[in-house]
Every structure is written in structure tokens, then in C-alpha cells.
Amino acid sequence: MSLNRLAINFFFIVLVSSISCRKDQINSGVTPDPDPAPGVSLEQTMTGELLAEDMAPIGSQLIQTSKNMLLTNDDGFFTFKELIDRDNFLLKFSDVYYFEAFQHSKLADVGSLHLRAIQPKLLGGGWTFQAQKGEKIDFQNGVKIEIDPNSFVDQNNQAYSGTVRVFSKWYDPADPNTSRTVPTNLQAINRDGSDGLLSPYAFLSIEFRNISNQKLSLTKAVLLEVPTSISIESQTKDIVKSFYIDESISAWKEESTATKMTNAKYQFKSLHPSMLAVAENGKYAALQGNILIDQSPVIIYGRIKDELSGFFYDFTTNNTGKYRVFVPENKQLSLVIFNECGSELYTIPLGAYSGLQATAPEVYFQSEKSYTILNAKIIDCNSLPNTQAYLKIQSPSNDYFHILPADSLGQVKALVDFCTSASLNCTPVDYKNKITGNIKNINSGILHSELTLEVCDQSNLFGMTVHYGNLTKHINNIKVSRTADTTAETYLFEALDDDGNGNQVSYGFAFARPKFSSEYFFTTKIPTIIGNPGDLFYFSTCGTSEAKATGKSSKEIVHFILDACSIEEKKSGKTYSGKIILKAEIP
């Protein structure tokens, strides 16, 4: 069973400000305004994206919640609306070639919820045996399993005696990626009905399928040997518990006792091995706090680390810098901020906490490492704030994401720290079109001060808008080519447009950006529109060799104000003298 992160993209216009900082201090104080108490139910609009391990979309796959059953579309997207518990929600999807998967929603306080899932392919499958005979299997990941004869039923609850295929995956709780792939927030229920929070020693997924890849269920418990994490092996207790996921209550549930063996493995029996945890189940605290960067609240993907088990309890701050996360009670904890390549940026000791209103010290800092404070305003095609959109920022390797919701003004402010480069991805609510813009070399020290993506539909992705006189013209279908040498980058735009009579006409322009400069210059004798009679207009620089572009610029969209002596509109024969405002998107 594979358990996974979830994400979605939206079309919008984004304005991004990037700030490079240095770390001078880490300070603490008292959090003034805690998050709401636990147990709050909210009606959420749920949107998600289902991808394979290679990031390819998985279409026409079943998504199941407690009240909804739906299929992903061709791009792997789904959406639904449901009243759900703020702190505990389980999403299930399945495919015959993948583990079933669950995802804790990590709900926001208000508004829509954004989910993303990546399904790793099943490991194993080479192990086969006859159900009527049973089997003993020693997996390469250190897991051993002993299966009694005649232990299976099929999906119709009929006894199964044919060929069984076995799949297995072991998760190290101290691996920073594990907390993103295991289900729920690790709340668990003991046999006596008391609840707690798992401090895990190991996680394990095992699935049994028939020769047609249909899932089989157990009627007899299997005997398991499961290794613990090497990093905590010396600290593990001799007797702990095993837990499995109970879908009906969206929580882990105690199943049996796990006994430590001489080889540092735990032995126990299970009737529900699709997702198992070997763990302690202790009391928990609902920890809340604030994080400020440069004295300002930002959205941060953060993690609370249990120093004993090494496990991370994930959280995301809201637009006011607040977070709330369940953590083990009376355990030594640290606040850890990771970058998008998995390296720790900051580790701040927090101490131990108890109670449902536990308050961590307020944390604010400046960075000794180059990072970016991302200021974005998301608006729709009518230039109005889009409060339903999400900003998705993706690492170069596609394995790390920020999912940032807009506030009531359509604004997003967040910490971004990518190792080399990153991209902004967005799709409209109907998931029909996608655009991608890039934020490059965030950690290079050359940070762009402004980024704007203005998109209403896919055809406008690489377009330009020219304003002169009272005329505004947006040109689509632009082909962009780039050349670079040791001194400058040069972009050539070649455009096709309709002349108003249904005929396609072509024209182009070019500009250059000197290396290590944020200013752009038009090259010699350019811009000049290249076209045929019937073209809408052309530009002229009146013989000047260079015309400086003014205004904010970035690698995504460049706004130019070009002083030109004449612009002739060929249809009317009129000549306009003055300033041209040119905006062009650059891939």
C-alpha cells in the first residue's frame, strides 16, 4: 500500500517578489493567537491530482472518500465537496498495478483543500505460491512473512486456492520522506479505546494479489518479522504494539503485540498487513505556534522532529504564519525547516509539550543561506483576486512541492528555498489547460524582483501585448528562440497573427540582456516588425542602435516602454509618435 503526497495546479496571474536574506539571529517569544481547538468539521472543496512515480498522470482511476466515489480525468485530476473533520481525513485510491493509498488531508482552517498523490509501483511480484499450500518468504528489505495454507478470499469473499503474488515495501520512520507517504497524522486507538499518537519504529506495506492482479484478503493472520530503523535500534523497547489503518475511522488501530527479537527485528501477527506500523502509542499534544521571517508571517512547509524516533510530524503555516500539529507528549522535539532538495536549513530545539493547547515559542529568523520570500498576487482573467487558487512551486527534480493557497485578497506569501531552480505551475479550475513559468537560480544570489504570469487560456502562453494610442493588441502564437554567448542572452520573437480578414501575417522582434544584468536592451535596428502589406502595424527605432527597456523585468515577462519616433498603422495610414508599452512572455 503506497501512501502519498497530493497536489493541484491553477491558472492565474502571479506577481512574485524575491528577497535574499542572511541569518543573523533566531529569536523566540510567546505565540499571541493560537489556532482553533481540535475537532472542527468544515465543508471543503477537495481538488487533487493523481500521478505515477514518474510524474505521469493516472487517468480514469477511482477516488473514494466516506461520501464520494469518482474517477480522475485524463490528466489525473479530481474534485468534490464534502464535510470533513479538520484534523483527520482519509482519502483512498487504488489501481491494480499499485498499492492502495491513503492520504491525510492536512486540512486548512478555511476554504478549499489541495491534495496530491504519487503512487510508487509495487515492489516484488516475483514471489508467487499456491494459496492452498501457504509459504515462508524472506524479502530483500529484511522483512519475513509466514503464511498458513488456505488463508485467502477473493474480492467476492470466496475462498481462493490459486496462485498468490506478494508485494512488499518497508519504510524507515527516520527517513525524511516517510512522513509524507504514511497515512493520517498518526493518531491511533488502543484496544481499550484510549487514543494516542504513534512514535513509530517501522512501517510496512504488504499486498497479496491473484494472477489477474485482483487484491486478496486474509482469513488467517500472517506471522511477520519487521526490522526497525537503524538510527533508533539501540533505543527501541523490547515490547511495543503493531497498528493497522482502519478505513472506517480514518485512524490507526492497535492489532497485536510486537516483541523484539535478538536480530533487532520485531515479530508479530497481522490480519491487515496492507499498511502496518510498529510503534509506541503515547499521549499527544496539539502544538501550535508562529513562524516569522524578517518579522513577517509567511507560509512555510515545516516539520516537528521527535528526537527519539527521528520521525517528522509535518505542518504548513497559514498566511498569518500560524501552524498546528499533533506531536508526542513529553518527548524532546525540534522545529526543522527543509529545503526542496531535502537538506535541513534550520533546526530549532523546542523542548517537550503536553495538552491540547500547547504553545511553542514564536520563531523568527533571518537566513545565512540564500532563500526567497515569495510575494504573489493571484487574479483571474478579469483582474480580480482569485481566492480559490493555489500556487504550486516545484523543484527541478519534480520530487518536492510547495502548495500555497491564496488568501481572501488573492495573495500568497511564502518561504521558498530551491537548490538550483524552480518552476511555477498552474492550471485553471476546469483542469483543461496548463502553463509553466520558471524561477531560475534562486540560490545564485541573482534574484528577480518581479515575476508576472498573465494567462487566461492556453493560447496566450507565449504572446505579447502592444499598446499605442487607443489601440491594444494581444498577439498569440509566438515562436521564441534563444541564443546566448559569454556576454548576452538574445531572444527572437517570431509571431503569427490574423490581419483582420482571416489571413495569417508574420513579423518579429528581438532583444538582448547582458550577462549579470537585470536590464534588457533592444539590439541594433531592432525592434522592427517584419511582415507584408496588410500587417496591422510595425515598429521603428528611427535609426537608433539601441533602445533601453524600462520598468520591472524578469525571465518570465518583460515590460518595455520604448521611445519611438513613429509607429505606422498600415491599415489606416496614420502615424503615431510617442511611447510603446510592450509586454512579452519569455519561456
Backbone hydrogen bonds, N-H to C=O, Kabsch-Sander energy under -0.5 kcal/mol:
donor,donor_aa,acceptor,acceptor_aa,energy
2,S,100,E,-0.9
4,N,102,F,-0.8
7,A,49,E,-0.6
7,A,115,L,-1.1
10,F,390,Y,-0.6
11,F,427,T,-0.9
13,I,379,I,-1.4
14,V,453,L,-0.8
16,V,14,V,-0.5
16,V,451,L,-1.7
17,S,375,N,-0.6
18,S,448,H,-0.8
24,D,22,R,-0.7
27,N,364,Y,-2.0
29,G,362,E,-0.7
42,L,84,I,-2.5
44,Q,42,L,-0.7
44,Q,82,E,-2.9
46,M,44,Q,-0.7
46,M,80,F,-4.0
47,T,45,T,-0.5
47,T,113,L,-1.9
48,G,78,F,-2.4
49,E,115,L,-0.7
50,L,76,G,-2.6
51,L,49,E,-0.6
51,L,117,A,-2.4
52,A,56,A,-2.9
53,E,119,Q,-0.9
55,M,52,A,-2.2
58,I,50,L,-2.6
59,G,57,P,-0.7
60,S,72,T,-1.6
63,I,70,L,-3.5
64,Q,92,K,-3.0
65,T,68,N,-2.6
70,L,63,I,-2.2
72,T,61,Q,-1.9
73,N,77,F,-2.2
76,G,73,N,-2.1
78,F,48,G,-1.8
80,F,46,M,-2.3
82,E,44,Q,-2.4
84,I,42,L,-2.9
84,I,82,E,-0.7
86,R,40,V,-3.3
91,L,103,Q,-0.8
92,K,64,Q,-2.3
93,F,101,A,-1.5
94,S,62,L,-0.9
95,D,98,Y,-0.5
98,Y,95,D,-2.0
99,F,120,P,-0.7
101,A,93,F,-2.3
103,Q,91,L,-0.9
105,S,89,F,-0.8
107,L,86,R,-0.6
113,L,45,T,-2.7
115,L,47,T,-2.4
116,R,6,L,-3.1
117,A,49,E,-2.4
119,Q,51,L,-2.2
122,L,97,Y,-1.1
125,G,166,V,-2.5
127,W,166,V,-0.6
128,T,126,G,-0.7
129,F,164,V,-1.5
131,A,129,F,-0.5
131,A,162,G,-2.9
132,Q,161,S,-0.7
133,K,130,Q,-1.9
134,G,130,Q,-1.3
135,E,147,I,-1.8
137,I,145,I,-2.9
139,F,137,I,-0.6
139,F,143,V,-2.9
142,G,139,F,-1.5
144,K,225,E,-2.1
145,I,137,I,-2.4
146,E,223,L,-2.3
147,I,135,E,-3.5
150,N,131,A,-2.3
151,S,131,A,-0.5
153,V,217,S,-2.2
154,D,158,Q,-2.5
157,N,154,D,-2.0
160,Y,152,F,-2.4
164,V,129,F,-3.2
165,R,209,R,-3.4
166,V,127,W,-1.9
167,F,207,E,-2.4
168,S,123,L,-1.4
169,K,205,S,-2.4
171,Y,203,F,-2.7
175,D,172,D,-1.7
178,T,175,D,-1.8
179,S,175,D,-0.6
180,R,177,N,-1.0
181,T,178,T,-1.8
182,V,178,T,-1.6
186,L,183,P,-0.6
188,A,196,G,-2.6
189,I,252,W,-2.0
190,N,194,S,-3.3
193,G,190,N,-1.8
196,G,188,A,-2.4
197,L,282,G,-3.0
198,L,186,L,-2.5
199,S,280,E,-2.6
201,Y,278,V,-3.7
202,A,278,V,-1.4
203,F,171,Y,-1.8
204,L,276,L,-2.2
205,S,169,K,-2.9
206,I,273,P,-1.8
207,E,167,F,-2.1
209,R,165,R,-2.3
210,N,214,Q,-2.5
213,N,210,N,-2.1
216,L,208,F,-3.0
217,S,153,V,-2.4
219,T,151,S,-2.7
220,K,151,S,-0.8
222,V,270,S,-2.8
223,L,146,E,-2.1
224,L,222,V,-0.5
224,L,268,F,-3.1
225,E,144,K,-2.3
226,V,266,Y,-2.7
228,T,264,A,-1.3
229,S,201,Y,-1.4
232,I,229,S,-1.1
233,E,229,S,-0.6
233,E,230,I,-0.8
235,Q,232,I,-1.7
236,T,232,I,-0.7
236,T,233,E,-0.9
240,V,258,A,-2.5
241,K,279,A,-1.8
242,S,256,S,-2.7
243,F,277,A,-2.5
244,Y,253,K,-2.2
245,I,275,M,-1.0
246,D,244,Y,-0.5
246,D,251,A,-2.7
247,E,245,I,-0.7
249,I,246,D,-1.0
250,S,246,D,-0.8
250,S,247,E,-0.5
251,A,246,D,-1.4
252,W,187,Q,-2.1
253,K,244,Y,-2.7
254,E,189,I,-2.7
255,E,242,S,-3.0
256,S,242,S,-1.1
258,A,240,V,-1.9
259,T,257,T,-0.5
259,T,267,Q,-2.2
260,K,238,D,-3.3
261,M,265,K,-3.7
264,A,261,M,-1.3
266,Y,226,V,-2.8
267,Q,259,T,-2.5
268,F,224,L,-1.8
270,S,222,V,-2.1
275,M,272,H,-0.7
276,L,204,L,-3.2
277,A,243,F,-2.2
278,V,202,A,-2.5
279,A,241,K,-2.4
279,A,277,A,-0.6
280,E,199,S,-1.9
282,G,197,L,-1.6
282,G,280,E,-0.5
285,A,327,V,-2.9
286,A,355,G,-1.8
287,L,285,A,-1.0
287,L,325,V,-2.4
288,Q,358,A,-2.1
289,G,323,Y,-1.7
291,I,321,G,-2.0
292,L,363,V,-3.4
293,I,296,S,-3.0
294,D,365,F,-1.4
296,S,293,I,-1.8
298,V,291,I,-0.8
299,I,413,K,-3.0
300,I,298,V,-0.5
302,G,300,I,-0.9
302,G,315,F,-2.1
303,R,336,V,-1.7
304,I,313,Y,-2.6
305,K,303,R,-0.6
305,K,334,S,-3.0
306,D,311,F,-2.7
307,E,305,K,-0.8
307,E,332,Q,-2.4
310,G,306,D,-2.8
313,Y,304,I,-3.0
314,D,312,F,-0.6
315,F,302,G,-2.4
317,T,300,I,-2.2
318,N,322,K,-2.1
321,G,318,N,-2.2
323,Y,289,G,-2.1
325,V,287,L,-2.7
327,V,285,A,-2.5
329,E,283,K,-3.2
330,N,353,Y,-2.9
331,K,328,P,-0.9
333,L,351,G,-2.1
334,S,305,K,-1.4
335,L,348,I,-2.9
336,V,303,R,-3.2
336,V,334,S,-0.6
337,I,346,Y,-2.2
338,F,336,V,-0.5
339,N,343,S,-2.6
340,E,417,D,-1.9
342,G,339,N,-1.8
345,L,337,I,-3.4
346,Y,337,I,-1.5
348,I,335,L,-2.9
350,L,333,L,-2.6
351,G,333,L,-1.4
358,A,286,A,-0.8
358,A,355,G,-0.8
360,A,288,Q,-2.8
360,A,358,A,-0.5
362,E,29,G,-1.4
363,V,290,N,-2.3
364,Y,27,N,-1.3
365,F,292,L,-1.3
366,Q,25,Q,-1.0
368,E,22,R,-0.7
372,T,416,V,-2.9
374,L,372,T,-0.7
374,L,414,A,-3.4
375,N,17,S,-0.9
375,N,373,I,-0.7
376,A,374,L,-0.6
376,A,412,V,-3.4
378,I,410,G,-4.1
379,I,13,I,-1.0
379,I,377,K,-0.6
380,D,384,L,-2.7
383,S,380,D,-2.0
386,N,378,I,-2.8
387,T,385,P,-0.8
389,A,386,N,-0.6
391,L,404,L,-3.3
392,K,390,Y,-0.6
392,K,425,N,-1.0
393,I,391,L,-0.6
393,I,402,H,-2.2
394,Q,423,S,-2.3
395,S,400,Y,-2.4
398,N,395,S,-1.8
402,H,393,I,-2.3
404,L,391,L,-2.9
404,L,402,H,-0.5
406,A,389,A,-2.0
407,D,411,Q,-2.0
410,G,407,D,-2.1
412,V,376,A,-2.9
414,A,374,L,-1.9
415,L,299,I,-2.1
416,V,372,T,-2.9
422,A,439,I,-2.6
423,S,394,Q,-1.7
424,L,437,G,-2.8
425,N,392,K,-2.3
425,N,423,S,-0.5
426,C,435,I,-1.6
431,Y,428,P,-1.9
435,I,426,C,-1.9
437,G,424,L,-2.5
439,I,422,A,-2.2
440,K,438,N,-0.6
441,N,420,T,-0.9
444,S,441,N,-1.6
445,G,442,I,-0.5
447,L,445,G,-0.8
450,E,553,S,-0.5
451,L,16,V,-0.8
453,L,14,V,-1.0
454,E,452,T,-0.5
455,V,453,L,-0.7
460,N,457,D,-1.6
461,L,458,Q,-1.6
463,G,460,N,-0.7
463,G,461,L,-0.8
464,M,475,I,-1.7
465,T,583,K,-1.7
466,V,473,K,-2.7
467,H,581,I,-1.6
468,Y,471,L,-2.3
471,L,468,Y,-2.3
473,K,466,V,-2.4
475,I,464,M,-3.2
477,N,459,S,-0.8
478,I,462,F,-1.6
479,K,494,E,-3.0
480,V,478,I,-0.5
481,S,492,L,-2.0
483,T,490,T,-2.6
485,D,488,A,-2.1
489,E,513,R,-2.3
490,T,483,T,-3.2
491,Y,511,F,-2.8
492,L,481,S,-2.5
493,F,491,Y,-0.5
493,F,509,F,-3.5
494,E,479,K,-2.4
494,E,492,L,-0.5
495,A,507,Y,-3.5
496,L,476,N,-0.6
496,L,477,N,-0.7
497,D,505,V,-2.3
499,D,503,N,-2.5
505,V,497,D,-2.7
507,Y,495,A,-1.6
509,F,493,F,-1.7
511,F,491,Y,-1.8
512,A,521,F,-3.7
513,R,489,E,-2.7
515,K,487,T,-3.0
517,S,514,P,-1.3
521,F,512,A,-3.4
522,F,547,A,-2.0
523,T,510,A,-0.5
525,K,544,T,-0.6
526,I,523,T,-2.2
529,I,539,F,-0.7
531,G,529,I,-0.6
535,D,532,N,-2.1
538,Y,568,E,-1.0
544,T,541,T,-1.8
547,A,522,F,-0.5
549,A,520,Y,-1.9
554,S,557,I,-0.6
558,V,584,A,-2.4
559,H,552,K,-1.2
560,F,558,V,-0.6
560,F,582,L,-3.8
562,L,580,I,-2.7
563,D,561,I,-0.6
564,A,562,L,-0.8
564,A,578,G,-1.9
567,I,576,Y,-1.9
568,E,538,Y,-0.5
569,E,567,I,-0.5
569,E,574,K,-2.3
570,K,568,E,-0.9
571,K,536,L,-0.6
572,S,569,E,-0.5
573,G,569,E,-2.5
574,K,569,E,-0.6
576,Y,567,I,-3.1
578,G,564,A,-1.5
580,I,562,L,-2.3
581,I,467,H,-1.3
582,L,560,F,-2.7
582,L,580,I,-0.6
583,K,465,T,-1.7
584,A,558,V,-2.1
585,E,463,G,-1.6
586,I,556,E,-4.1
